Structures are given as C-alpha cells and as structure tokens.
C-alpha cells in the first residue's frame, strides 16, 4: 500500500483526505488489492489492522466512521450505546442511529434519524457527540426489542462489586426522571416495560436473558446475587439466582473464563470454580447452571428449573 495513505487519529483513511493529497488513484489501488476495506462511504480501515472482534465493536467502529464523515452528527440509541460499551442480546443494526432535528424521524442510506423528543443533554465521549446516557437508553427502549433494551439498561445500572469494576453509568431514578420529562412520546409503554424489570444486580447479559426466560415460562422471580457463606472454603459466594422457598440456586455462566491463553491460570480457575460449585451443592437443596447455548435453546434450562423444584407462580409472558 502507498505509504502516504496513513490512517488519521480516528484510525481510518478518509476519501476526502486522500483527495486533498492527490491520492485518489492510490486509494483505489489499495482497495482493489484488498489492502483496505470500506467501513462506510468515505471511510476505510487497513485490513492488516486488528479487526473488531465483537459485533458491538464493529458497530462502534461504524459510528466512529460516521462521526468523521457526516456533518456534526449526534448519536443516540444503539449507536451511542455501542460507543459506551453497553451490550444487547440481539443483532446490532447496520445503520448508525442519529438524533433527528424534529419529532419526525426518517431514514437515508446507512443512517436512521430518530425523532427528537424535547431537548436532550448532549455529551462528548472520545470526541463523539451523543445524547446523555438516560436519553440514549430511552431512545433504545423505544426502538429495540425489550430484551435488547433491558440488557443495555441492566449493564448501565450495574453496581460495582469489585475495586476494578466500572462505576454505574446511571441510576434507575435518573432514568425514570428522564422518562417522565419526555412524556408523552411514542413508545413510552415499551420504556416502562423495561424500567419495571431493570436492576443494578445483573452481572452479565446472560443473566438478563435468563431472567426473561424465567418470565416467559412463568417461573417465580429469584433473588439476584444472593450471598452464601461457604464455611468449608472460608469464602462468601454470590449465587446469580436464588429461590428461597425451595432452597435452590442457579448460575448463568459463559465459557470465556475457562478459555484463557494461560493454561496454568485456566486450570487453577477451573479447580477453584469446581471447589466452589461442590460447596454450593452441599449448601443448597438444589443447584444447577447453564450457558448461552442452553439459554438460547430454552428447553434445557426449563427442565433444570423444574427438576430443582422452582415453582411456576407467574403467568407465562413473552415480551417483544
């Protein structure tokens, strides 16, 4: 690739910069050679650079490209959530989401402009303009499936439990206050459905997805992050889900913590977790755990909950 094609501080090569330097032909040649790829119109990334690993990171990269190719955009909803590192359960959109100038949203190629409700606070994060975290999440609640919005809201509310944890980005009180300030608006009932389920005690997206599974199948609502002292290990364990009436506990875990590059560290992690799990099984009347594959399939988790004796005390309810 022509050494004069250098990414800017945003990590992208812009068509306008190449044109200003008389490098249009070099840009076209690099693209034909597969040395660069388009992120969005007018912005390219070097293929040899480390690619975004997760869909949320790819959407955040799309936002950064839009931030330097559009005229002073203000991001909100999915796009602002991605920049803030908030998760969703479903699929990230292919379009960036901007705050519109009026109450009438509209769509154009690669861009969705959502209706402006009131006058939101605007903040800058890493050089990118976006609506406040509260306004961003409410816009997400209006447009996204409840599961997506709840995953993001739970993550934003999550109370730090360890010294290295990120502070909570907002509180349920601030979200409710912003919701009330914005009323009336289209989609407010979807927002209320999310806010009434939101909690600061979910440690992962999988836990949020599991709570929605419990509700879909009518299982009793559990206590979250319940503390149990394991005297044989001399530690206090927190169980993701605890049903006090039947002395049953459960945990929803991904497998990433067992797949570290350091094999010795991974082995120690597995041993420590197995000791903890054995102690929990002796402490509780019933205990089980599941991962993303089980949760997506649903039936394995439902069978385990039934086997543990978790009661079905709620009317089964599926949320869109």
C-alpha positions as CSV (number, residue, x, y, z in Angstrom):
1,X,0.0,0.0,0.0
2,X,1.2,3.5,-0.7
3,X,2.9,4.7,2.5
4,X,1.3,8.1,2.1
5,X,-2.1,6.5,2.8
6,X,-1.9,6.9,6.6
7,X,-4.9,6.5,8.9
8,X,-5.9,9.6,10.9
9,X,-6.2,9.7,14.7
10,X,-9.6,8.1,14.3
11,X,-7.9,5.0,12.8
12,X,-9.5,5.5,9.4
13,X,-8.4,6.6,5.9
14,X,-10.8,9.2,4.6
15,X,-11.6,9.6,1.0
16,X,-11.6,13.4,1.4
17,X,-8.1,13.4,2.9
18,X,-6.8,11.2,0.1
19,X,-8.4,13.5,-2.5
20,X,-6.8,16.6,-0.8
21,X,-3.4,14.9,-1.0
22,X,-3.9,13.8,-4.6
23,X,-4.0,10.2,-3.6
24,X,-7.3,9.2,-5.2
25,X,-5.6,6.6,-7.5
26,X,-3.5,5.2,-4.6
27,X,-6.8,4.8,-2.6
28,X,-8.5,2.9,-5.5
29,X,-5.4,0.7,-6.0
30,X,-5.3,-0.2,-2.3
31,X,-9.0,-1.1,-2.3
32,X,-8.6,-3.3,-5.5
33,X,-5.6,-5.0,-3.8
34,X,-7.7,-5.8,-0.7
35,X,-5.3,-3.7,1.5
36,X,-8.2,-1.5,2.8
37,X,-11.9,-2.1,3.2
38,X,-14.8,0.3,3.4
39,X,-16.3,0.9,6.8
40,X,-18.9,3.3,5.4
41,X,-19.0,5.6,2.5
42,X,-15.9,7.9,2.6
43,X,-14.1,5.9,5.3
44,X,-11.7,2.9,5.1
45,X,-9.8,0.7,7.5
46,X,-6.5,-1.0,6.9
47,X,-7.2,-4.7,6.5
48,X,-3.9,-5.7,8.3
49,X,-5.1,-3.8,11.4
50,X,-6.7,-5.8,14.1
51,X,-10.3,-6.2,13.2
52,X,-13.2,-5.5,15.7
53,X,-13.8,-8.8,17.5
54,X,-17.4,-8.4,18.6
55,X,-20.5,-7.1,16.8
56,X,-20.7,-4.2,19.3
57,X,-17.2,-3.2,18.4
58,X,-17.9,-3.3,14.7
59,X,-20.9,-1.0,15.3
60,X,-18.8,1.3,17.4
61,X,-16.3,1.4,14.5
62,X,-19.1,2.3,12.1
63,X,-20.1,5.1,14.5
64,X,-16.5,6.5,14.5
65,X,-16.5,6.4,10.7
66,X,-19.8,8.3,10.6
67,X,-18.6,10.8,13.2
68,X,-15.8,11.9,10.8
69,X,-17.7,11.7,7.5
70,X,-21.1,13.3,8.5
71,X,-21.8,16.9,9.3
72,X,-21.7,17.2,13.2
73,X,-23.8,14.1,13.9
74,X,-25.3,13.4,17.4
75,X,-25.6,9.7,18.1
76,X,-28.2,8.1,20.2
77,X,-30.0,4.7,20.8
78,X,-28.0,1.7,19.5
79,X,-25.1,3.8,18.3
80,X,-24.4,5.7,21.5
81,X,-24.9,2.5,23.5
82,X,-22.1,0.8,21.4
83,X,-19.7,3.7,22.0
84,X,-20.4,3.4,25.7
85,X,-19.7,-0.3,25.6
86,X,-23.2,-1.4,26.6
87,X,-24.4,-4.8,25.4
88,X,-27.6,-6.0,23.7
89,X,-28.8,-9.6,23.2
90,X,-29.8,-9.5,19.6
91,X,-28.2,-8.1,16.4
92,X,-26.6,-4.7,16.1
93,X,-28.0,-2.6,13.2
94,X,-26.2,-2.0,10.0
95,X,-27.2,1.7,10.1
96,X,-25.9,4.4,12.5
97,X,-28.6,6.0,14.7
98,X,-28.6,9.8,15.0
99,X,-30.8,12.3,16.8
100,X,-33.1,14.0,14.3
101,X,-33.8,17.7,14.2
102,X,-37.6,17.3,14.6
103,X,-40.2,14.9,16.1
104,X,-40.4,13.2,12.7
105,X,-37.7,10.6,12.3
106,X,-36.5,9.4,8.9
107,X,-34.1,7.1,7.2
108,X,-31.5,7.5,4.5
109,X,-28.7,5.3,3.2
110,X,-26.8,4.0,6.2
111,X,-28.4,6.4,8.7
112,X,-31.5,6.3,10.8
113,X,-32.6,9.6,12.4
114,X,-34.9,9.2,15.3
115,X,-37.4,11.7,16.4
116,X,-36.2,14.4,18.8
117,X,-38.3,14.4,22.0
118,X,-37.7,17.6,24.0
119,X,-34.2,19.0,24.3
120,X,-31.8,16.3,25.4
121,X,-28.5,16.9,27.1
122,X,-25.6,16.4,24.7
123,X,-22.3,14.9,25.9
124,X,-19.0,14.1,24.2
125,X,-17.3,10.7,24.6
126,X,-14.0,10.2,22.9
127,X,-14.6,13.1,20.6
128,X,-18.0,11.7,19.6
129,X,-21.2,13.7,20.3
130,X,-24.1,11.8,21.7
131,X,-27.2,12.2,23.8
132,X,-27.0,11.7,27.6
133,X,-26.9,8.1,28.8
134,X,-30.5,8.4,30.1
135,X,-31.9,9.8,26.8
136,X,-29.8,7.3,24.9
137,X,-31.3,4.4,26.8
138,X,-34.9,5.6,26.5
139,X,-34.4,6.0,22.7
140,X,-33.2,2.4,22.7
141,X,-36.2,1.3,24.7
142,X,-38.5,2.9,22.2
143,X,-37.0,1.2,19.2
144,X,-35.4,-2.1,20.3
145,X,-36.9,-5.4,21.4
146,X,-37.4,-5.4,25.2
147,X,-34.6,-7.9,25.6
148,X,-32.0,-5.7,23.8
149,X,-33.0,-2.6,25.8
150,X,-33.1,-4.4,29.1
151,X,-29.6,-5.9,28.6
152,X,-28.2,-2.4,27.9
153,X,-30.1,-0.8,30.9
154,X,-29.1,-3.5,33.3
155,X,-25.4,-3.0,32.2
156,X,-25.7,0.7,32.6
157,X,-27.2,0.4,36.1
158,X,-24.8,-2.4,37.3
159,X,-23.5,-1.6,40.7
160,X,-19.7,-2.1,41.0
161,X,-18.9,-5.1,43.2
162,X,-15.1,-5.2,42.8
163,X,-12.5,-2.4,43.0
164,X,-11.7,-2.6,39.3
165,X,-15.4,-2.5,38.2
166,X,-16.6,0.4,36.2
167,X,-18.9,2.7,38.2
168,X,-22.6,2.6,37.3
169,X,-23.4,4.9,34.3
170,X,-26.7,6.0,35.7
171,X,-29.4,5.1,38.2
172,X,-33.0,3.9,37.9
173,X,-34.1,7.1,39.5
174,X,-32.4,9.2,36.8
175,X,-33.8,7.0,34.0
176,X,-37.4,7.3,35.4
177,X,-37.0,11.1,35.8
178,X,-35.9,11.4,32.1
179,X,-38.8,9.2,31.1
180,X,-41.2,11.4,32.9
181,X,-39.7,14.5,31.5
182,X,-40.1,13.2,27.9
183,X,-43.7,12.1,28.3
184,X,-45.9,11.9,26.3
185,X,-44.0,10.1,23.5
186,X,-44.5,7.2,21.2
187,X,-43.0,4.0,22.6
188,X,-43.4,5.1,26.2
189,X,-45.0,1.8,27.2
190,X,-42.1,-0.1,25.9
191,X,-39.8,2.1,28.0
192,X,-42.0,1.4,31.1
193,X,-41.8,-2.4,30.4
194,X,-38.0,-2.2,30.5
195,X,-37.8,0.1,33.5
196,X,-40.1,-2.1,35.7
197,X,-37.7,-5.0,35.0
198,X,-34.4,-3.2,35.2
199,X,-32.0,-3.9,38.0
200,X,-28.5,-3.0,39.2
201,X,-27.8,-6.6,40.3
202,X,-27.3,-8.3,37.0
203,X,-23.6,-9.2,36.3
204,X,-24.0,-10.2,32.7
205,X,-26.1,-10.2,29.6
206,X,-26.7,-13.9,30.0
207,X,-28.2,-13.2,33.5
208,X,-30.6,-10.7,31.9
209,X,-31.6,-13.2,29.2
210,X,-32.1,-15.8,31.9
211,X,-34.5,-13.5,33.9
212,X,-36.6,-13.0,30.7
213,X,-36.6,-16.8,30.2
214,X,-38.0,-17.2,33.7
215,X,-40.7,-14.8,33.0
216,X,-41.6,-16.3,29.6
217,X,-42.2,-19.7,31.3
218,X,-43.9,-18.4,34.5
219,X,-41.1,-19.3,37.0
220,X,-41.0,-17.5,40.3
221,X,-38.8,-14.4,40.3
222,X,-35.5,-15.2,42.1
223,X,-33.3,-13.1,44.4
224,X,-30.3,-11.9,42.5
225,X,-26.7,-12.1,43.7
226,X,-27.6,-13.9,46.9
227,X,-24.7,-14.3,49.3
228,X,-24.0,-17.7,50.9
229,X,-21.1,-18.3,53.3
230,X,-19.2,-21.5,52.5
231,X,-17.5,-22.3,55.7
232,X,-15.5,-25.2,54.4
233,X,-13.8,-22.8,52.0
234,X,-13.9,-19.8,54.2
235,X,-15.4,-17.6,51.5
236,X,-18.7,-15.9,50.7
237,X,-20.2,-16.9,47.4
238,X,-22.7,-14.9,45.5
239,X,-25.2,-17.0,43.6
240,X,-26.7,-15.4,40.5
241,X,-30.3,-16.7,41.2
242,X,-31.7,-17.9,44.5
243,X,-35.2,-19.2,45.2
244,X,-35.5,-19.0,49.0
245,X,-38.8,-21.0,49.3
246,X,-37.2,-24.1,47.8
247,X,-33.6,-23.5,48.8
248,X,-32.5,-23.7,45.1
249,X,-29.7,-21.7,43.4
250,X,-28.5,-21.4,39.9
251,X,-25.8,-19.6,37.9
252,X,-25.6,-18.4,34.3
253,X,-22.0,-18.5,33.0
254,X,-20.3,-18.0,29.7
255,X,-17.2,-20.1,29.0
256,X,-14.8,-17.3,28.4
257,X,-13.2,-17.5,31.8
258,X,-12.1,-21.1,31.1
259,X,-10.5,-20.3,27.7
260,X,-7.7,-18.0,28.7
261,X,-4.3,-18.2,26.9
262,X,-2.5,-19.1,30.1
263,X,-3.2,-22.8,30.5
264,X,-2.0,-22.9,34.1
265,X,-4.2,-20.0,35.1
266,X,-7.1,-21.6,33.3
267,X,-6.6,-24.9,35.2
268,X,-6.5,-23.0,38.5
269,X,-9.7,-21.2,37.6
270,X,-11.5,-24.5,36.8
271,X,-10.3,-26.1,40.0
272,X,-11.3,-23.2,42.2
273,X,-14.7,-23.0,40.5
274,X,-15.3,-26.7,40.9
275,X,-14.5,-26.5,44.6
276,X,-16.9,-23.6,44.9
277,X,-19.6,-25.4,43.0
278,X,-19.3,-28.5,45.1
279,X,-19.6,-26.5,48.3
280,X,-22.6,-24.7,46.9
281,X,-24.3,-28.1,46.1
282,X,-23.7,-29.2,49.7
283,X,-25.1,-25.9,51.0
284,X,-28.2,-25.8,48.9
285,X,-31.1,-28.3,48.4
286,X,-30.7,-27.9,44.6
287,X,-28.2,-26.2,42.3
288,X,-27.6,-26.0,38.6
289,X,-26.0,-23.8,35.9
290,X,-26.3,-23.1,32.2
291,X,-24.5,-21.3,29.4
292,X,-25.6,-19.3,26.3
293,X,-26.3,-22.4,24.3
294,X,-28.7,-23.7,26.9
295,X,-30.4,-20.4,27.4
296,X,-31.0,-19.9,23.7
297,X,-32.4,-23.3,23.4
298,X,-34.6,-22.6,26.5
299,X,-35.8,-26.2,27.0
300,X,-32.6,-27.4,28.8
301,X,-33.0,-24.5,31.3
302,X,-36.7,-25.1,31.8
303,X,-36.1,-28.8,32.5
304,X,-33.4,-27.9,35.0
305,X,-35.6,-25.4,36.8
306,X,-38.4,-27.9,37.0
307,X,-36.1,-30.6,38.3
308,X,-34.8,-28.2,41.0
309,X,-38.4,-27.6,42.1
310,X,-38.6,-23.9,41.2
311,X,-42.3,-23.1,41.3
312,X,-44.2,-21.5,38.4
313,X,-46.0,-18.7,40.2
314,X,-46.4,-16.2,37.3
315,X,-48.5,-16.2,34.2
316,X,-46.1,-17.1,31.3
317,X,-45.4,-13.9,29.4
318,X,-43.5,-13.3,26.2
319,X,-42.1,-9.8,25.6
320,X,-41.5,-8.3,22.2
